[in-house]
Amino acid sequence: MAMNKTEQAAFEKLRNDLALARAMRWPSYPKPAPMSRAEIEANLIDGGERWGSSQKVARGWYQNAYSKRVTYGCSTVVSHNIEGDTTSSQNMGVMYAIKADALRAMRLEMTEKFARDLAGVDRQIEEAESE
């Protein structure tokens, strides 16, 4: 049986409310481990050209909770790039083998940050109520 416009709007509101309620929970999964130095070294393949020669890189996923995005990049262990197939930054960076792990790590980092922010607001509320 098809829903009318009012029923469809109510259903969409309930779906949105459920998504918001689920988002306000602490994730049930553990923090994923990024790729180790040994894992990166074991997965080196030909990447793009840098300074006229092919660069050996491992490919993986980087998360940035600040910009709320996950990107596909590379690492040589010595340097990395969060996007592209040649390195541009020093250090190996925090790279994940699969996109889902990078997303989980970003979700946990954002949850921890927002929890600290909300705890600060709660503390201010308690102080204001006791004045």
N, C-alpha and C positions, 0 to 999 in steps of 0.2 A: 504494500500500500504506500503510495507516494505521500510525502509530507507537504502541507501547504507552506506558504512563505513564513507565517508566524511560527509554525512548528520547526521549520528549518532554522530560523533565527535562534530560537530557544535551544535547539540541539547544538548549534555552533557555539553559543554562549557557554553551555555546559562543557563542551569539548575544550574550549579555551580555559575555563575555570579549572578543569582537571589538569591541564598542562601546567598552569601556574602553580597549583598545589603540589604537583610532582616536582617542579623545579625548586621548591622551597625545602627540599630534604637534603640530607647529607648523602653523597653517593655511597652505594653499598659495595663497590669494588675497591680493591687496593690500588695504590698509586703504581702505575706501570713503570717498569725500569727502562730507561733509555738504552740505546745500543751502547755497548761497551767498546773500548778501544780495540779489543781483540775481534769483536763482531764486525766492526767497521773495516779493520784490516783484512778480515776473511772475505769480505764482500766487495772488494775493489774491482771495478770494471773500467773500461775506457769511457772517459767523459768528454767534455768539450776541449777545445784547444786553448791553452794559456801560454803566452810568450812563445808562440810558434810550435809548440809540441802538445801532443795529446796528454791529458791529465788523467791519472787513475783516481777514481772517486767511488765511494759507496753512496747509494741513493737511499733516501728516507724522508721522514716527515718531521717538520718542526712546528711547534705550537707557540703562539704568542697570545697570552691571555689579555694583554693590554689592548691589542687591536682586534681581539676575538676572532682570530683566523688561524688556520692550519695550512702550511705550504709544503710543497714537495721540493726538496733541495738535495744537497750533496755534502760530503765530507771526505777529506783525505787523512783524517786524524789530526794533522797539523793545522789545517784550515778548513773553513766551511762556507757555504752559501745557503741561505734559507730558501732561495729560488734559483733555478738554473742548474747547469751541468758543469760549471767551472767555479772554483772557490774564490772568495773575495774577502773573507774575514779571518782573523787569526783565531786559533783554538778550534777544537773539534766541534764545539756546540753541543746542544742536547738534542739528539736526533732519535726518532723512534722508527722501528722497522715497519710498523703498519699504521695507517691513518687513524684507526680506532683508538690505538694507544695514545697517540698525540692528542686526540680529542678528549680522552679520559683525563690525561694529565692537565689539559687546559681547564676542564670542568672542575677538577679538584683544586687547582690554583685559584680559580675564580671564586669557588665556594669558600675557601679559606679567607680570601681577601674580603668578600662580602660579609662573612661571619664576623671578622674583626671590626669592620665598619659598623655593622648592626649592633655589636656589643658596645661599641663606643656611644652610639645613639641611646641605647638602653641605659647606659651609665649616666648619661646627661639627663635623661628623663627622671631617673631615680633621684639625682641631685636636685633637679628642679622641683620635684614633689616634696622633698624634705626641707625646702627653704621656708 
